[in-house]
Amino acid sequence: MTEINENTTVEIPVRNLIALAVSLVMATAAYLTLETRITSIEHDNSMQLKTIEANESFVRDWPLGLRGALPDDLMQNAQIKMQAEELKKVTDITRQINNLEIKLGKLEGQVSEQDKKLETLFQLWNSQTQSAK
């Protein structure tokens, strides 16, 4: 075997040297591409896990009222509250109308009673004026 020292030379054709350099560049590019994709996938996975944890927390806390209400729920609750108030007003108005109908019925009864009394008095007065003639 030959000894390797400072004066040892190696002969490599230029095309082989260029091919070696190109293959090193390609291997480095492939490694960096794979490293970037793996990092991107790991980041996406961690973001999805955070989203899932936040969703689990929301699903657990929202029905208990710890997370407030959704905008649609707020609008629906406001509409339900308005309808309940309107229903209460309508109920009060209905009650007042029923009370007025009862009072009107009493007044009609009193008026008819007074009409009968007036008619009786008028008949008595007519009979007395006719007997006085």
C-alpha positions as CSV (number, residue, x, y, z in Angstrom):
1,M,0.0,0.0,0.0
2,T,1.2,3.5,-0.8
3,E,1.8,6.0,1.9
4,I,-0.4,9.1,2.1
5,N,1.5,12.2,2.8
6,E,1.5,16.0,2.0
7,N,2.7,15.4,-1.5
8,T,0.1,12.8,-2.4
9,T,-2.1,13.8,-5.3
10,V,-5.5,12.6,-6.4
11,E,-6.6,13.0,-10.0
12,I,-10.4,13.5,-10.5
13,P,-11.9,14.4,-13.8
14,V,-13.7,17.7,-13.8
15,R,-17.0,16.2,-14.8
16,N,-16.9,13.9,-11.8
17,L,-16.1,16.8,-9.6
18,I,-19.0,18.8,-11.0
19,A,-21.3,15.8,-10.6
20,L,-20.2,15.4,-7.0
21,A,-20.8,19.1,-6.3
22,V,-24.3,19.0,-8.0
23,S,-25.2,15.9,-6.0
24,L,-24.1,17.6,-2.8
25,V,-26.3,20.6,-3.6
26,M,-29.2,18.4,-4.5
27,A,-28.9,16.4,-1.3
28,T,-28.7,19.6,0.8
29,A,-31.8,21.0,-1.0
30,A,-33.7,17.8,-0.4
31,Y,-32.7,17.7,3.2
32,L,-33.8,21.4,3.7
33,T,-37.1,20.8,1.9
34,L,-37.9,17.8,4.1
35,E,-36.9,19.6,7.2
36,T,-39.1,22.6,6.3
37,R,-42.1,20.4,5.5
38,I,-41.7,18.4,8.7
39,T,-41.5,21.7,10.7
40,S,-44.6,23.0,8.9
41,I,-46.5,19.8,9.6
42,E,-45.5,19.9,13.3
43,H,-46.6,23.5,13.6
44,D,-50.0,22.8,11.9
45,N,-50.4,19.8,14.3
46,S,-49.7,21.9,17.3
47,M,-52.1,24.6,16.1
48,Q,-54.8,22.0,15.6
49,L,-54.3,20.7,19.1
50,K,-54.7,24.2,20.5
51,T,-57.9,24.7,18.5
52,I,-59.2,21.3,19.7
53,E,-58.4,22.2,23.3
54,A,-60.1,25.6,23.0
55,N,-63.1,23.9,21.4
56,E,-63.3,21.3,24.2
57,S,-63.1,24.1,26.7
58,F,-65.8,26.1,24.9
59,V,-68.1,23.0,24.6
60,R,-67.7,22.3,28.3
61,D,-68.0,25.9,29.5
62,W,-70.6,27.4,27.2
63,P,-73.6,25.5,28.3
64,L,-72.8,26.4,31.9
65,G,-72.8,30.1,31.0
66,L,-69.1,30.5,31.7
67,R,-68.3,31.7,28.1
68,G,-71.2,34.1,27.6
69,A,-73.6,33.6,24.7
70,L,-73.2,33.5,21.0
71,P,-74.4,36.6,19.0
72,D,-77.3,34.6,17.5
73,D,-78.3,33.5,21.0
74,L,-78.2,37.0,22.3
75,M,-80.5,38.1,19.4
76,Q,-82.9,35.2,20.0
77,N,-83.0,35.9,23.8
78,A,-83.7,39.6,23.1
79,Q,-86.6,38.6,20.8
80,I,-87.9,36.1,23.3
81,K,-87.8,38.8,26.1
82,M,-89.6,41.3,23.8
83,Q,-92.3,38.8,23.0
84,A,-92.7,37.9,26.6
85,E,-93.1,41.6,27.5
86,E,-95.6,42.1,24.6
87,L,-97.5,39.0,25.8
88,K,-97.7,40.5,29.3
89,K,-99.0,43.8,27.8
90,V,-101.6,41.9,25.8
91,T,-102.7,39.9,28.9
92,D,-103.0,43.1,30.9
93,I,-105.1,44.8,28.1
94,T,-107.3,41.6,27.9
95,R,-107.9,41.7,31.6
96,Q,-108.8,45.4,31.5
97,I,-111.2,44.8,28.6
98,N,-112.8,42.0,30.6
99,N,-113.2,44.3,33.6
100,L,-114.7,47.0,31.3
101,E,-117.1,44.5,29.8
102,I,-118.2,43.5,33.3
103,K,-118.7,47.1,34.4
104,L,-120.5,47.8,31.1
105,G,-122.8,44.9,31.8
106,K,-123.6,46.2,35.2
107,L,-124.3,49.7,33.9
108,E,-126.5,48.3,31.2
109,G,-128.4,46.3,33.9
110,Q,-128.8,49.5,35.9
111,V,-129.9,51.5,32.9
112,S,-132.5,48.9,32.0
113,E,-133.7,48.8,35.6
114,Q,-133.9,52.6,35.6
115,D,-135.8,52.6,32.3
116,K,-138.3,50.2,33.7
117,K,-138.7,52.4,36.8
118,L,-139.1,55.5,34.6
119,E,-141.7,53.7,32.5
120,T,-143.6,52.7,35.6
121,L,-143.5,56.2,36.9
122,F,-144.6,57.6,33.6
123,Q,-147.5,55.2,33.4
124,L,-148.5,56.1,37.0
125,W,-148.3,59.8,36.2
126,N,-150.3,59.3,33.0
127,S,-152.9,57.2,34.8
128,Q,-153.2,59.9,37.6
129,T,-153.4,62.7,35.0
130,Q,-156.2,60.8,33.2
131,S,-158.1,60.1,36.3
132,A,-157.8,63.7,37.4
133,K,-159.5,64.9,34.2
